[in-house]
Amino acid sequence: MLITDMLEDLGHEVVGPAHDLNEGLALAQTAAFDCAILDISLNGRSSMPIADTLRQRGLPFMFASGYPPDPEDAGFRGVPLLQKPFNMKQVEDALDHEAFRAG
């Protein structure tokens, strides 16, 4: 919830958040939004299926986690990572980063 507050304080409208894989997939498949920030693990389940869906839709996304992405998920190398713990300035910088905006 902290990231939701940070995003709203930065002037962004938040869609979600999704607290589990099914909620995340539903949003990724149907919701209208400009970009996504995904926790790598949602209640112990990988968010990679959500990332796949976002990629198919051509929507930019980044990961937010205290852990690095699984090395076996090689298709996600280069996706920006917002390393936990983070502060509002780091969120703002990550949203402005060229690699994220390029999708």
Buried (B, 14 or more C-beta within 10 A) or exposed (E): EEBEEBBEEEEBEEEBBBEEBEBBBBBBEEEEBEBBBBBBBBEEEBBBBBBBBBBEBEBBBBBBBEEEBEEEBEEBEEBBBBEBEBEBEBBBEBBEEEEBEEE
